[in-house]
Amino acid sequence: MKKIILAFLIFTSSLFAQEVIDKIVAVVDNEVILKSELDFQTFIFASQRRLDPSNPKLRKQILNKMIEDKLVYAEAVLDSVEVSDEEVQAQIDRLVNFYIQQYGSKEKLEEAYGMSLEKIKREMREDTRKNLMAETLKNKKFATVDVTRREVEKFYETYKDSLGQIPEKFKIAHIFINPKSGERLKKKAREFAQALLDSLKNGADFAELAKKYSDDPGSAAVGGDLGFVKRGVFYPEFESVAFALKKNEISKVIESPVGFHIIQLLERRGETIHTRHILIKPKSDAQADIKAIELLTEIRDSILSGVNSFCYYAKKYSDDKQTAANCGVLGTFEVGQLDKPLLDQIYKLKEGEIGFPKRLNLGGGEYGFHIVKLIKHIPAHSPDINRDYDELKKLAEFKKREELFKKWIKELKEKIYWEIRA
């Protein structure tokens, strides 16, 4: 989450910077840091902590952090660090979901930046790639940092009076059902997309159909127009078809992770294409919602009856593929990391118990249903070297990584050109 928030600040400040007259406050290798970027990140940092954004010491602290990030990226370029288009796209999707949650809806996000969601994603691509390159290099150097038992004990003895309490935590798992993932709804969406394609073949206007029916609001208003885009921006399933089309040719109905597309190639310039599309997404209905709840109820009853384990059903049925392979385990969370509806569910459970099916809102109008299992409840308590060894080990590792990182940054500052101009 910290990485997502950092990327959010960097991206937001880069868009903000486009709308003001700037001056360069620092240069790192071939990269520049603009005053607007520094102003914005300082403001966000200060507002979150109720600090004075005009404090010179705070501005210096933020600027130094921005310089460090640029130094790491410059070193990543020197080390020929590469990240795949798939990694970039996956990170963009995660970030966009986070932004939508921050703004409350996709429409509010588009309104805030005055551009469609697809254009926001395109604007994000370069910065996201740079951030991933820097993060990949940092992970390569410091992700495997380990500490011995003696180092953990020394850390505990040194800092135990200032560590405060270990907060209350919950280890939870869930089985999630997406009501739109059923074959009936996918078939319905595919058939509707095919009907639109048939209309196009019979002379219907592409732009008018896109405006009326496309489920991509960012492009629907402009007749489905996606503008000129380089390879690597769209889903692979979309690109493999789009780049194979001839000028003005319309594709068959093709499926991507977000739904069914009809694509028309308007123009091609090398590895850049100008396309428009009509997107039809599977849409949930009352029947699909009821079926999802019924399936989760049957799964819960089967687990309680001893037919099979929570892990078995998570792997077999959960539509949350990131957690399904790990028996549905979401992780261990502090109270402040859980939203109120989920927290209300968990507080009613004892360790090992499974809740009844509940709706889970994902943001941007997306939702599903899930059952939650409370694996472990850890009350708030003072740190103890035996009870909390794993937690203290993580803190000791973090401290060690920070010290090694500072040393590395000092070395980078000696080998890579940088200059503060503020």
Secondary structure, DSSP 8 states (H G I E B T S, - for coil): -HHHHHHHHHHHHHHHHTTS---EEEEETTEEEEHHHHHHHHHHHHHHHT--TT-HHHHHHHHHHHHHHHHHHHHHHHTT----HHHHHHHHHHHHHHHHHHHSSHHHHHHHHTS-HHHHHHHHHHHHHHHHHHHHHHHHHHTT----HHHHHHHHHHHTTTS--B--EEEEEEEEE-GGGSHHHHHHHHHHHHHHHHHHHTT--HHHHHHHH-S-HHHHTTTTEEEEEETTSS-HHHHHHHTT--TT-B---EEETTEEEEEEEEEEETTEEEEEEEEE-----HHHHHHHHHHHHHHHHHHHTTSS-HHHHHHHH-S-HHHHTTTTEEEEEEGGGS-HHHHHHHHT--TT-B---EEEEEETTEEEEEEEEEEEEE--B---TTTTHHHHHHHHHHHHHHHHHHHHHHHHHHHS-EEE--
